[in-house]
Amino acid sequence: MKLKHHFNFAALGLLCVMGTAMYTNASAQTEAPKPEVPKITVNATGEVRVKPDAAEISVGVENIGATALSAAAENARQSNDVQEAAKLAGITPDDIQTLNYSVNPIYSYPPAGSSAPIKITGYKVSNTIRITEPNIAMLSTVLDGVTKAGSNTINSIEFTIRNSAKVEDKALRIAVLRARAKAKIIATAAGMKLGNPISINLGQIYHPVPMGMMLMERSAKLSEAAPPISGGKQTISVSVTAVFSMLPAVQSAKIPSGT
């Protein structure tokens, strides 16, 4: 009899544990979901206009000769003079780079209907050199020097910003402040109060295409005087997408505990 009574008590304890577990699961399932926090999403862009502080000049030397060897020899002489002129104007060797070098035959085509063969009448050698000038104020002097030294084509001048990362950071700060200001206006108009940011995502960082100044082949006037050149200003912009929470404009007063 004692063994039978012990078994009954054990079974009763197991049933109590199972009942408690079932009650806990049922309570969890019947809990009401928490209300979603009101939020607002805004887009904003920050822009900073700055003067470029460097320029890249693309200059060239072109020569035509009866043979490829003679044209290349004359091109090498003039190209060397151009680079030396750039150095005399204050350009370091690291800021002088050959972009393109080519040797092409010059063809003579027979009249239409003629059976005469196409002939090579000479060769054209082209050498394109990029010169980086960190001081835009000296740009005209450099340009004048290389044209007088033998550069007979000036392809373009491009103005750039060397420390663009610092400008990007400033534009980013402006974008975030504008996003918050926008969100605050919308929240206030909706009768709410702006809360903390939930997320801020960086969007597009826009760098303008370097401003180029296309120049024709060297003229007599260009070699006589340095032309005035201005870099103007460039705009760097950064966009962001920000999500803010919104709170009730008037919070209900809390009842002190113990009353």
Contacts in CASP RR format, 6 or more apart in sequence:
PFRMAT RR
TARGET T0000
AUTHOR 0000-0000-0000
METHOD contacts of the structure
MODEL  1
MKLKHHFNFAALGLLCVMGTAMYTNASAQTEAPKPEVPKITVNATGEVRV
KPDAAEISVGVENIGATALSAAAENARQSNDVQEAAKLAGITPDDIQTLN
YSVNPIYSYPPAGSSAPIKITGYKVSNTIRITEPNIAMLSTVLDGVTKAG
SNTINSIEFTIRNSAKVEDKALRIAVLRARAKAKIIATAAGMKLGNPISI
NLGQIYHPVPMGMMLMERSAKLSEAAPPISGGKQTISVSVTAVFSMLPAV
QSAKIPSGT
37 245 0 8 1.000
37 246 0 8 1.000
38 192 0 8 1.000
38 245 0 8 1.000
38 246 0 8 1.000
38 247 0 8 1.000
39 198 0 8 1.000
39 243 0 8 1.000
39 244 0 8 1.000
39 245 0 8 1.000
39 246 0 8 1.000
40 183 0 8 1.000
40 186 0 8 1.000
40 187 0 8 1.000
40 243 0 8 1.000
40 244 0 8 1.000
40 246 0 8 1.000
41 241 0 8 1.000
41 242 0 8 1.000
41 243 0 8 1.000
42 179 0 8 1.000
42 182 0 8 1.000
42 183 0 8 1.000
42 186 0 8 1.000
42 241 0 8 1.000
42 242 0 8 1.000
42 244 0 8 1.000
43 179 0 8 1.000
43 239 0 8 1.000
43 240 0 8 1.000
43 241 0 8 1.000
43 242 0 8 1.000
44 175 0 8 1.000
44 176 0 8 1.000
44 178 0 8 1.000
44 179 0 8 1.000
44 182 0 8 1.000
44 239 0 8 1.000
44 240 0 8 1.000
44 242 0 8 1.000
45 175 0 8 1.000
45 178 0 8 1.000
45 237 0 8 1.000
45 238 0 8 1.000
45 239 0 8 1.000
45 240 0 8 1.000
46 171 0 8 1.000
46 172 0 8 1.000
46 174 0 8 1.000
46 175 0 8 1.000
46 178 0 8 1.000
46 237 0 8 1.000
46 238 0 8 1.000
46 239 0 8 1.000
47 171 0 8 1.000
47 174 0 8 1.000
47 235 0 8 1.000
47 236 0 8 1.000
47 237 0 8 1.000
48 167 0 8 1.000
48 170 0 8 1.000
48 171 0 8 1.000
48 174 0 8 1.000
48 235 0 8 1.000
48 236 0 8 1.000
48 237 0 8 1.000
49 233 0 8 1.000
49 234 0 8 1.000
49 235 0 8 1.000
50 161 0 8 1.000
50 167 0 8 1.000
50 233 0 8 1.000
50 234 0 8 1.000
50 236 0 8 1.000
51 231 0 8 1.000
51 232 0 8 1.000
51 233 0 8 1.000
51 234 0 8 1.000
52 136 0 8 1.000
52 159 0 8 1.000
52 160 0 8 1.000
52 161 0 8 1.000
52 211 0 8 1.000
52 231 0 8 1.000
52 232 0 8 1.000
52 233 0 8 1.000
52 234 0 8 1.000
53 134 0 8 1.000
53 136 0 8 1.000
53 160 0 8 1.000
53 161 0 8 1.000
53 162 0 8 1.000
53 163 0 8 1.000
54 132 0 8 1.000
54 133 0 8 1.000
54 134 0 8 1.000
54 136 0 8 1.000
54 159 0 8 1.000
54 160 0 8 1.000
54 161 0 8 1.000
54 162 0 8 1.000
55 132 0 8 1.000
55 133 0 8 1.000
55 136 0 8 1.000
55 139 0 8 1.000
55 157 0 8 1.000
55 158 0 8 1.000
55 159 0 8 1.000
55 160 0 8 1.000
55 229 0 8 1.000
55 231 0 8 1.000
56 130 0 8 1.000
56 131 0 8 1.000
56 132 0 8 1.000
56 133 0 8 1.000
56 157 0 8 1.000
56 158 0 8 1.000
56 160 0 8 1.000
56 210 0 8 1.000
57 130 0 8 1.000
57 131 0 8 1.000
57 132 0 8 1.000
57 133 0 8 1.000
57 139 0 8 1.000
57 142 0 8 1.000
57 143 0 8 1.000
57 146 0 8 1.000
57 154 0 8 1.000
57 156 0 8 1.000
57 157 0 8 1.000
58 99 0 8 1.000
58 128 0 8 1.000
58 129 0 8 1.000
58 130 0 8 1.000
58 154 0 8 1.000
58 155 0 8 1.000
58 156 0 8 1.000
58 157 0 8 1.000
58 158 0 8 1.000
59 82 0 8 1.000
59 128 0 8 1.000
59 129 0 8 1.000
59 131 0 8 1.000
59 146 0 8 1.000
59 147 0 8 1.000
59 151 0 8 1.000
59 153 0 8 1.000
59 154 0 8 1.000
59 155 0 8 1.000
60 79 0 8 1.000
60 82 0 8 1.000
60 126 0 8 1.000
60 127 0 8 1.000
60 128 0 8 1.000
60 129 0 8 1.000
60 151 0 8 1.000
60 152 0 8 1.000
60 153 0 8 1.000
60 154 0 8 1.000
60 155 0 8 1.000
61 75 0 8 1.000
61 78 0 8 1.000
61 79 0 8 1.000
61 82 0 8 1.000
61 126 0 8 1.000
61 127 0 8 1.000
61 129 0 8 1.000
61 150 0 8 1.000
61 151 0 8 1.000
61 152 0 8 1.000
61 153 0 8 1.000
62 75 0 8 1.000
62 124 0 8 1.000
62 125 0 8 1.000
62 126 0 8 1.000
62 127 0 8 1.000
62 152 0 8 1.000
62 153 0 8 1.000
63 71 0 8 1.000
63 72 0 8 1.000
63 74 0 8 1.000
63 75 0 8 1.000
63 78 0 8 1.000
63 124 0 8 1.000
63 125 0 8 1.000
64 71 0 8 1.000
64 106 0 8 1.000
64 122 0 8 1.000
64 123 0 8 1.000
64 124 0 8 1.000
64 125 0 8 1.000
65 71 0 8 1.000
65 74 0 8 1.000
65 122 0 8 1.000
65 123 0 8 1.000
65 124 0 8 1.000
65 125 0 8 1.000
66 122 0 8 1.000
66 123 0 8 1.000
67 122 0 8 1.000
67 123 0 8 1.000
68 103 0 8 1.000
68 105 0 8 1.000
68 123 0 8 1.000
68 125 0 8 1.000
71 103 0 8 1.000
71 122 0 8 1.000
71 123 0 8 1.000
71 124 0 8 1.000
71 125 0 8 1.000
72 103 0 8 1.000
72 123 0 8 1.000
72 125 0 8 1.000
74 125 0 8 1.000
75 125 0 8 1.000
75 126 0 8 1.000
75 127 0 8 1.000
78 149 0 8 1.000
78 150 0 8 1.000
78 151 0 8 1.000
79 127 0 8 1.000
79 129 0 8 1.000
81 149 0 8 1.000
81 150 0 8 1.000
82 129 0 8 1.000
82 146 0 8 1.000
82 149 0 8 1.000
82 150 0 8 1.000
82 151 0 8 1.000
83 96 0 8 1.000
83 129 0 8 1.000
84 149 0 8 1.000
85 145 0 8 1.000
85 146 0 8 1.000
85 148 0 8 1.000
85 149 0 8 1.000
86 96 0 8 1.000
86 131 0 8 1.000
86 142 0 8 1.000
86 145 0 8 1.000
86 146 0 8 1.000
87 93 0 8 1.000
87 96 0 8 1.000
88 145 0 8 1.000
89 138 0 8 1.000
89 141 0 8 1.000
89 142 0 8 1.000
89 145 0 8 1.000
89 146 0 8 1.000
90 138 0 8 1.000
90 142 0 8 1.000
91 131 0 8 1.000
91 132 0 8 1.000
91 133 0 8 1.000
91 142 0 8 1.000
95 131 0 8 1.000
95 132 0 8 1.000
95 133 0 8 1.000
95 134 0 8 1.000
96 129 0 8 1.000
96 130 0 8 1.000
96 131 0 8 1.000
96 132 0 8 1.000
97 129 0 8 1.000
97 130 0 8 1.000
97 132 0 8 1.000
98 127 0 8 1.000
98 128 0 8 1.000
98 129 0 8 1.000
98 130 0 8 1.000
99 128 0 8 1.000
99 129 0 8 1.000
99 130 0 8 1.000
100 126 0 8 1.000
100 127 0 8 1.000
100 128 0 8 1.000
101 125 0 8 1.000
101 126 0 8 1.000
101 127 0 8 1.000
101 128 0 8 1.000
102 125 0 8 1.000
102 126 0 8 1.000
103 123 0 8 1.000
103 124 0 8 1.000
103 125 0 8 1.000
104 123 0 8 1.000
104 124 0 8 1.000
104 126 0 8 1.000
105 120 0 8 1.000
105 122 0 8 1.000
105 123 0 8 1.000
105 124 0 8 1.000
106 120 0 8 1.000
106 121 0 8 1.000
106 122 0 8 1.000
106 123 0 8 1.000
106 124 0 8 1.000
107 118 0 8 1.000
107 119 0 8 1.000
107 120 0 8 1.000
107 121 0 8 1.000
108 118 0 8 1.000
108 119 0 8 1.000
108 120 0 8 1.000
108 121 0 8 1.000
109 118 0 8 1.000
110 116 0 8 1.000
110 117 0 8 1.000
110 118 0 8 1.000
128 155 0 8 1.000
129 151 0 8 1.000
131 142 0 8 1.000
131 146 0 8 1.000
133 139 0 8 1.000
133 142 0 8 1.000
134 162 0 8 1.000
136 159 0 8 1.000
136 229 0 8 1.000
136 231 0 8 1.000
139 157 0 8 1.000
139 229 0 8 1.000
140 226 0 8 1.000
140 227 0 8 1.000
140 228 0 8 1.000
140 229 0 8 1.000
141 226 0 8 1.000
143 154 0 8 1.000
143 157 0 8 1.000
143 226 0 8 1.000
143 227 0 8 1.000
143 229 0 8 1.000
144 223 0 8 1.000
144 225 0 8 1.000
144 226 0 8 1.000
144 227 0 8 1.000
147 154 0 8 1.000
147 218 0 8 1.000
147 222 0 8 1.000
147 223 0 8 1.000
148 223 0 8 1.000
151 218 0 8 1.000
152 217 0 8 1.000
152 218 0 8 1.000
153 217 0 8 1.000
153 218 0 8 1.000
154 215 0 8 1.000
154 217 0 8 1.000
154 218 0 8 1.000
154 222 0 8 1.000
155 214 0 8 1.000
155 215 0 8 1.000
156 212 0 8 1.000
156 213 0 8 1.000
156 214 0 8 1.000
156 215 0 8 1.000
157 212 0 8 1.000
157 213 0 8 1.000
157 215 0 8 1.000
157 229 0 8 1.000
158 210 0 8 1.000
158 211 0 8 1.000
158 212 0 8 1.000
158 213 0 8 1.000
159 210 0 8 1.000
159 211 0 8 1.000
159 212 0 8 1.000
159 231 0 8 1.000
159 232 0 8 1.000
159 234 0 8 1.000
160 210 0 8 1.000
161 167 0 8 1.000
161 234 0 8 1.000
161 236 0 8 1.000
164 207 0 8 1.000
164 236 0 8 1.000
167 236 0 8 1.000
168 205 0 8 1.000
168 236 0 8 1.000
168 238 0 8 1.000
171 236 0 8 1.000
171 237 0 8 1.000
171 238 0 8 1.000
172 202 0 8 1.000
172 238 0 8 1.000
172 240 0 8 1.000
174 238 0 8 1.000
175 238 0 8 1.000
175 239 0 8 1.000
175 240 0 8 1.000
176 200 0 8 1.000
176 240 0 8 1.000
176 242 0 8 1.000
179 200 0 8 1.000
179 240 0 8 1.000
179 241 0 8 1.000
179 242 0 8 1.000
180 194 0 8 1.000
180 197 0 8 1.000
180 242 0 8 1.000
180 244 0 8 1.000
183 194 0 8 1.000
183 242 0 8 1.000
183 244 0 8 1.000
184 194 0 8 1.000
187 193 0 8 1.000
187 194 0 8 1.000
187 195 0 8 1.000
187 244 0 8 1.000
187 246 0 8 1.000
188 194 0 8 1.000
190 246 0 8 1.000
191 249 0 8 1.000
192 246 0 8 1.000
192 247 0 8 1.000
192 248 0 8 1.000
192 249 0 8 1.000
193 246 0 8 1.000
193 247 0 8 1.000
193 248 0 8 1.000
193 249 0 8 1.000
194 244 0 8 1.000
194 245 0 8 1.000
194 246 0 8 1.000
194 247 0 8 1.000
195 244 0 8 1.000
195 245 0 8 1.000
195 246 0 8 1.000
195 247 0 8 1.000
196 244 0 8 1.000
196 245 0 8 1.000
197 242 0 8 1.000
197 243 0 8 1.000
197 244 0 8 1.000
197 245 0 8 1.000
198 243 0 8 1.000
198 244 0 8 1.000
198 245 0 8 1.000
199 242 0 8 1.000
199 243 0 8 1.000
200 240 0 8 1.000
200 241 0 8 1.000
200 242 0 8 1.000
200 243 0 8 1.000
201 240 0 8 1.000
201 241 0 8 1.000
201 242 0 8 1.000
202 238 0 8 1.000
202 240 0 8 1.000
203 238 0 8 1.000
203 239 0 8 1.000
203 240 0 8 1.000
203 241 0 8 1.000
204 237 0 8 1.000
204 238 0 8 1.000
204 239 0 8 1.000
205 236 0 8 1.000
205 237 0 8 1.000
205 238 0 8 1.000
205 239 0 8 1.000
206 235 0 8 1.000
206 236 0 8 1.000
206 237 0 8 1.000
206 238 0 8 1.000
206 239 0 8 1.000
207 236 0 8 1.000
208 234 0 8 1.000
208 235 0 8 1.000
208 236 0 8 1.000
211 231 0 8 1.000
211 232 0 8 1.000
211 234 0 8 1.000
213 229 0 8 1.000
END
